[in-house]
Amino acid sequence: MQSSCRHTLEVSHAHKFAEGTLTMVFSWLAMDQLVTRQSASRKSPTGS
């Protein structure tokens, strides 16, 4: 019983870790997209 309880704890911990990693990746992608868009608009002489 104790081992199964520990197993559930590990699974939930791994799930939280995966969720945190996903959030980090998504926020990093959004920031990267923002930076790319800004640098692109800065490069264009006319501007948007």
PyMOL Python script that loads the backbone (N, CA, C, O; Angstrom):
from pymol import cmd

cmd.read_pdbstr("""\
ATOM      1  N   MET A   1       0.833  -1.202   0.000  1.00  0.00           N
ATOM      2  CA  MET A   1       0.000   0.000   0.000  1.00  0.00           C
ATOM      3  C   MET A   1       0.873   1.259   0.000  1.00  0.00           C
ATOM      4  O   MET A   1       0.584   2.236  -0.692  1.00  0.00           O
ATOM      5  N   GLN A   2       1.934   1.210   0.785  1.00  0.00           N
ATOM      6  CA  GLN A   2       2.791   2.392   0.863  1.00  0.00           C
ATOM      7  C   GLN A   2       3.481   2.646  -0.490  1.00  0.00           C
ATOM      8  O   GLN A   2       3.625   3.790  -0.920  1.00  0.00           O
ATOM      9  N   SER A   3       3.904   1.552  -1.153  1.00  0.00           N
ATOM     10  CA  SER A   3       4.606   1.706  -2.424  1.00  0.00           C
ATOM     11  C   SER A   3       3.674   2.301  -3.482  1.00  0.00           C
ATOM     12  O   SER A   3       4.091   3.134  -4.287  1.00  0.00           O
ATOM     13  N   SER A   4       2.399   1.864  -3.475  1.00  0.00           N
ATOM     14  CA  SER A   4       1.459   2.391  -4.462  1.00  0.00           C
ATOM     15  C   SER A   4       1.201   3.873  -4.198  1.00  0.00           C
ATOM     16  O   SER A   4       1.026   4.658  -5.130  1.00  0.00           O
ATOM     17  N   CYS A   5       1.178   4.245  -2.921  1.00  0.00           N
ATOM     18  CA  CYS A   5       0.956   5.654  -2.577  1.00  0.00           C
ATOM     19  C   CYS A   5       2.133   6.486  -3.087  1.00  0.00           C
ATOM     20  O   CYS A   5       1.956   7.576  -3.632  1.00  0.00           O
ATOM     21  N   ARG A   6       3.330   5.950  -2.897  1.00  0.00           N
ATOM     22  CA  ARG A   6       4.520   6.659  -3.358  1.00  0.00           C
ATOM     23  C   ARG A   6       4.497   6.773  -4.892  1.00  0.00           C
ATOM     24  O   ARG A   6       4.888   7.790  -5.465  1.00  0.00           O
ATOM     25  N   HIS A   7       4.029   5.701  -5.529  1.00  0.00           N
ATOM     26  CA  HIS A   7       3.960   5.697  -6.996  1.00  0.00           C
ATOM     27  C   HIS A   7       3.027   6.805  -7.471  1.00  0.00           C
ATOM     28  O   HIS A   7       3.348   7.523  -8.419  1.00  0.00           O
ATOM     29  N   THR A   8       1.870   6.950  -6.819  1.00  0.00           N
ATOM     30  CA  THR A   8       0.919   8.006  -7.199  1.00  0.00           C
ATOM     31  C   THR A   8       1.558   9.373  -7.016  1.00  0.00           C
ATOM     32  O   THR A   8       1.367  10.271  -7.836  1.00  0.00           O
ATOM     33  N   LEU A   9       2.317   9.527  -5.938  1.00  0.00           N
ATOM     34  CA  LEU A   9       2.971  10.807  -5.680  1.00  0.00           C
ATOM     35  C   LEU A   9       3.957  11.117  -6.805  1.00  0.00           C
ATOM     36  O   LEU A   9       4.015  12.242  -7.301  1.00  0.00           O
ATOM     37  N   GLU A  10       4.730  10.104  -7.199  1.00  0.00           N
ATOM     38  CA  GLU A  10       5.710  10.317  -8.260  1.00  0.00           C
ATOM     39  C   GLU A  10       5.030  10.701  -9.564  1.00  0.00           C
ATOM     40  O   GLU A  10       5.504  11.573 -10.293  1.00  0.00           O
ATOM     41  N   VAL A  11       3.904  10.037  -9.851  1.00  0.00           N
ATOM     42  CA  VAL A  11       3.196  10.312 -11.098  1.00  0.00           C
ATOM     43  C   VAL A  11       2.679  11.751 -11.099  1.00  0.00           C
ATOM     44  O   VAL A  11       2.822  12.468 -12.089  1.00  0.00           O
ATOM     45  N   SER A  12       2.075  12.171  -9.978  1.00  0.00           N
ATOM     46  CA  SER A  12       1.540  13.528  -9.916  1.00  0.00           C
ATOM     47  C   SER A  12       2.680  14.538 -10.014  1.00  0.00           C
ATOM     48  O   SER A  12       2.522  15.599 -10.618  1.00  0.00           O
ATOM     49  N   HIS A  13       3.832  14.208  -9.420  1.00  0.00           N
ATOM     50  CA  HIS A  13       4.989  15.103  -9.492  1.00  0.00           C
ATOM     51  C   HIS A  13       5.470  15.220 -10.939  1.00  0.00           C
ATOM     52  O   HIS A  13       5.782  16.312 -11.414  1.00  0.00           O
ATOM     53  N   ALA A  14       5.525  14.081 -11.630  1.00  0.00           N
ATOM     54  CA  ALA A  14       5.953  14.089 -13.028  1.00  0.00           C
ATOM     55  C   ALA A  14       4.958  14.883 -13.871  1.00  0.00           C
ATOM     56  O   ALA A  14       5.347  15.599 -14.794  1.00  0.00           O
ATOM     57  N   HIS A  15       3.685  14.752 -13.548  1.00  0.00           N
ATOM     58  CA  HIS A  15       2.652  15.479 -14.294  1.00  0.00           C
ATOM     59  C   HIS A  15       2.824  16.982 -14.091  1.00  0.00           C
ATOM     60  O   HIS A  15       2.741  17.757 -15.044  1.00  0.00           O
ATOM     61  N   LYS A  16       3.066  17.387 -12.844  1.00  0.00           N
ATOM     62  CA  LYS A  16       3.279  18.810 -12.568  1.00  0.00           C
ATOM     63  C   LYS A  16       4.514  19.307 -13.297  1.00  0.00           C
ATOM     64  O   LYS A  16       4.522  20.410 -13.842  1.00  0.00           O
ATOM     65  N   PHE A  17       5.567  18.480 -13.305  1.00  0.00           N
ATOM     66  CA  PHE A  17       6.806  18.856 -13.974  1.00  0.00           C
ATOM     67  C   PHE A  17       6.569  19.034 -15.472  1.00  0.00           C
ATOM     68  O   PHE A  17       7.068  19.981 -16.080  1.00  0.00           O
ATOM     69  N   ALA A  18       5.792  18.103 -16.069  1.00  0.00           N
ATOM     70  CA  ALA A  18       5.493  18.194 -17.498  1.00  0.00           C
ATOM     71  C   ALA A  18       4.671  19.438 -17.782  1.00  0.00           C
ATOM     72  O   ALA A  18       4.894  20.123 -18.780  1.00  0.00           O
ATOM     73  N   GLU A  19       3.715  19.729 -16.899  1.00  0.00           N
ATOM     74  CA  GLU A  19       2.887  20.920 -17.097  1.00  0.00           C
ATOM     75  C   GLU A  19       3.753  22.176 -17.037  1.00  0.00           C
ATOM     76  O   GLU A  19       3.598  23.083 -17.855  1.00  0.00           O
ATOM     77  N   GLY A  20       4.658  22.226 -16.071  1.00  0.00           N
ATOM     78  CA  GLY A  20       5.535  23.392 -15.948  1.00  0.00           C
ATOM     79  C   GLY A  20       6.416  23.542 -17.181  1.00  0.00           C
ATOM     80  O   GLY A  20       6.627  24.650 -17.674  1.00  0.00           O
ATOM     81  N   THR A  21       6.932  22.408 -17.679  1.00  0.00           N
ATOM     82  CA  THR A  21       7.782  22.466 -18.866  1.00  0.00           C
ATOM     83  C   THR A  21       6.988  22.965 -20.071  1.00  0.00           C
ATOM     84  O   THR A  21       7.476  23.781 -20.852  1.00  0.00           O
ATOM     85  N   LEU A  22       5.754  22.466 -20.213  1.00  0.00           N
ATOM     86  CA  LEU A  22       4.910  22.904 -21.331  1.00  0.00           C
ATOM     87  C   LEU A  22       4.651  24.403 -21.247  1.00  0.00           C
ATOM     88  O   LEU A  22       4.746  25.120 -22.243  1.00  0.00           O
ATOM     89  N   THR A  23       4.322  24.865 -20.042  1.00  0.00           N
ATOM     90  CA  THR A  23       4.057  26.297 -19.864  1.00  0.00           C
ATOM     91  C   THR A  23       5.292  27.109 -20.229  1.00  0.00           C
ATOM     92  O   THR A  23       5.191  28.145 -20.888  1.00  0.00           O
ATOM     93  N   MET A  24       6.473  26.627 -19.792  1.00  0.00           N
ATOM     94  CA  MET A  24       7.703  27.342 -20.086  1.00  0.00           C
ATOM     95  C   MET A  24       7.946  27.391 -21.593  1.00  0.00           C
ATOM     96  O   MET A  24       8.303  28.435 -22.138  1.00  0.00           O
ATOM     97  N   VAL A  25       7.749  26.250 -22.262  1.00  0.00           N
ATOM     98  CA  VAL A  25       7.985  26.190 -23.710  1.00  0.00           C
ATOM     99  C   VAL A  25       7.026  27.126 -24.441  1.00  0.00           C
ATOM    100  O   VAL A  25       7.427  27.855 -25.349  1.00  0.00           O
ATOM    101  N   PHE A  26       5.742  27.098 -24.033  1.00  0.00           N
ATOM    102  CA  PHE A  26       4.762  27.939 -24.719  1.00  0.00           C
ATOM    103  C   PHE A  26       5.076  29.419 -24.526  1.00  0.00           C
ATOM    104  O   PHE A  26       5.022  30.197 -25.479  1.00  0.00           O
ATOM    105  N   SER A  27       5.404  29.807 -23.295  1.00  0.00           N
ATOM    106  CA  SER A  27       5.717  31.214 -23.037  1.00  0.00           C
ATOM    107  C   SER A  27       6.987  31.610 -23.793  1.00  0.00           C
ATOM    108  O   SER A  27       7.088  32.731 -24.291  1.00  0.00           O
ATOM    109  N   TRP A  28       7.964  30.686 -23.880  1.00  0.00           N
ATOM    110  CA  TRP A  28       9.196  30.981 -24.597  1.00  0.00           C
ATOM    111  C   TRP A  28       8.903  31.160 -26.088  1.00  0.00           C
ATOM    112  O   TRP A  28       9.458  32.049 -26.734  1.00  0.00           O
ATOM    113  N   LEU A  29       8.024  30.305 -26.630  1.00  0.00           N
ATOM    114  CA  LEU A  29       7.657  30.411 -28.043  1.00  0.00           C
ATOM    115  C   LEU A  29       6.949  31.736 -28.305  1.00  0.00           C
ATOM    116  O   LEU A  29       7.230  32.410 -29.295  1.00  0.00           O
ATOM    117  N   ALA A  30       6.032  32.106 -27.414  1.00  0.00           N
ATOM    118  CA  ALA A  30       5.303  33.363 -27.595  1.00  0.00           C
ATOM    119  C   ALA A  30       6.267  34.541 -27.543  1.00  0.00           C
ATOM    120  O   ALA A  30       6.162  35.470 -28.344  1.00  0.00           O
ATOM    121  N   MET A  31       7.215  34.501 -26.593  1.00  0.00           N
ATOM    122  CA  MET A  31       8.182  35.588 -26.501  1.00  0.00           C
ATOM    123  C   MET A  31       9.044  35.632 -27.757  1.00  0.00           C
ATOM    124  O   MET A  31       9.312  36.708 -28.292  1.00  0.00           O
ATOM    125  N   ASP A  32       9.477  34.466 -28.227  1.00  0.00           N
ATOM    126  CA  ASP A  32      10.310  34.395 -29.430  1.00  0.00           C
ATOM    127  C   ASP A  32       9.558  34.978 -30.621  1.00  0.00           C
ATOM    128  O   ASP A  32      10.134  35.705 -31.430  1.00  0.00           O
ATOM    129  N   GLN A  33       8.263  34.657 -30.727  1.00  0.00           N
ATOM    130  CA  GLN A  33       7.456  35.172 -31.824  1.00  0.00           C
ATOM    131  C   GLN A  33       7.349  36.695 -31.726  1.00  0.00           C
ATOM    132  O   GLN A  33       7.439  37.398 -32.732  1.00  0.00           O
ATOM    133  N   LEU A  34       7.154  37.196 -30.497  1.00  0.00           N
ATOM    134  CA  LEU A  34       7.043  38.638 -30.283  1.00  0.00           C
ATOM    135  C   LEU A  34       8.329  39.327 -30.715  1.00  0.00           C
ATOM    136  O   LEU A  34       8.295  40.334 -31.422  1.00  0.00           O
ATOM    137  N   VAL A  35       9.466  38.779 -30.286  1.00  0.00           N
ATOM    138  CA  VAL A  35      10.756  39.387 -30.621  1.00  0.00           C
ATOM    139  C   VAL A  35      10.963  39.376 -32.129  1.00  0.00           C
ATOM    140  O   VAL A  35      11.424  40.361 -32.707  1.00  0.00           O
ATOM    141  N   THR A  36      10.618  38.247 -32.768  1.00  0.00           N
ATOM    142  CA  THR A  36      10.796  38.145 -34.212  1.00  0.00           C
ATOM    143  C   THR A  36       9.946  39.181 -34.928  1.00  0.00           C
ATOM    144  O   THR A  36      10.400  39.822 -35.875  1.00  0.00           O
ATOM    145  N   ARG A  37       8.698  39.344 -34.467  1.00  0.00           N
ATOM    146  CA  ARG A  37       7.802  40.294 -35.108  1.00  0.00           C
ATOM    147  C   ARG A  37       8.322  41.722 -34.920  1.00  0.00           C
ATOM    148  O   ARG A  37       8.269  42.538 -35.840  1.00  0.00           O
ATOM    149  N   GLN A  38       8.826  42.010 -33.716  1.00  0.00           N
ATOM    150  CA  GLN A  38       9.319  43.357 -33.437  1.00  0.00           C
ATOM    151  C   GLN A  38      10.541  43.669 -34.297  1.00  0.00           C
ATOM    152  O   GLN A  38      10.628  44.744 -34.891  1.00  0.00           O
ATOM    153  N   SER A  39      11.485  42.727 -34.362  1.00  0.00           N
ATOM    154  CA  SER A  39      12.697  42.957 -35.140  1.00  0.00           C
ATOM    155  C   SER A  39      12.342  43.082 -36.623  1.00  0.00           C
ATOM    156  O   SER A  39      12.973  43.852 -37.347  1.00  0.00           O
ATOM    157  N   ALA A  40      11.336  42.329 -37.081  1.00  0.00           N
ATOM    158  CA  ALA A  40      10.940  42.398 -38.487  1.00  0.00           C
ATOM    159  C   ALA A  40      10.333  43.772 -38.786  1.00  0.00           C
ATOM    160  O   ALA A  40      10.635  44.381 -39.813  1.00  0.00           O
ATOM    161  N   SER A  41       9.481  44.250 -37.888  1.00  0.00           N
ATOM    162  CA  SER A  41       8.858  45.549 -38.124  1.00  0.00           C
ATOM    163  C   SER A  41       9.906  46.647 -37.999  1.00  0.00           C
ATOM    164  O   SER A  41       9.788  47.691 -38.640  1.00  0.00           O
ATOM    165  N   ARG A  42      10.924  46.424 -37.186  1.00  0.00           N
ATOM    166  CA  ARG A  42      11.974  47.419 -37.036  1.00  0.00           C
ATOM    167  C   ARG A  42      12.847  47.450 -38.287  1.00  0.00           C
ATOM    168  O   ARG A  42      13.355  48.502 -38.672  1.00  0.00           O
ATOM    169  N   LYS A  43      13.017  46.280 -38.920  1.00  0.00           N
ATOM    170  CA  LYS A  43      13.867  46.203 -40.115  1.00  0.00           C
ATOM    171  C   LYS A  43      13.194  46.886 -41.302  1.00  0.00           C
ATOM    172  O   LYS A  43      13.859  47.539 -42.106  1.00  0.00           O
ATOM    173  N   SER A  44      11.864  46.734 -41.410  1.00  0.00           N
ATOM    174  CA  SER A  44      11.175  47.323 -42.562  1.00  0.00           C
ATOM    175  C   SER A  44      11.212  48.852 -42.470  1.00  0.00           C
ATOM    176  O   SER A  44      10.897  49.407 -41.417  1.00  0.00           O
ATOM    177  N   PRO A  45      11.587  49.532 -43.537  1.00  0.00           N
ATOM    178  CA  PRO A  45      11.732  50.993 -43.502  1.00  0.00           C
ATOM    179  C   PRO A  45      10.392  51.717 -43.323  1.00  0.00           C
ATOM    180  O   PRO A  45      10.342  52.778 -42.702  1.00  0.00           O
ATOM    181  N   THR A  46       9.309  51.150 -43.862  1.00  0.00           N
ATOM    182  CA  THR A  46       8.020  51.830 -43.778  1.00  0.00           C
ATOM    183  C   THR A  46       7.417  51.690 -42.382  1.00  0.00           C
ATOM    184  O   THR A  46       6.865  52.656 -41.855  1.00  0.00           O
ATOM    185  N   GLY A  47       7.509  50.526 -41.785  1.00  0.00           N
ATOM    186  CA  GLY A  47       6.877  50.304 -40.483  1.00  0.00           C
ATOM    187  C   GLY A  47       5.399  50.040 -40.682  1.00  0.00           C
ATOM    188  O   GLY A  47       4.832  50.400 -41.713  1.00  0.00           O
ATOM    189  N   SER A  48       4.757  49.397 -39.673  1.00  0.00           N
ATOM    190  CA  SER A  48       3.352  49.043 -39.849  1.00  0.00           C
ATOM    191  C   SER A  48       2.431  50.043 -39.194  1.00  0.00           C
ATOM    192  O   SER A  48       1.211  49.888 -39.252  1.00  0.00           O
TER     193      SER A  48
END
""", "prot")
cmd.dss("prot")
cmd.show_as("cartoon", "prot")
cmd.util.cbc("prot")
cmd.orient("prot")
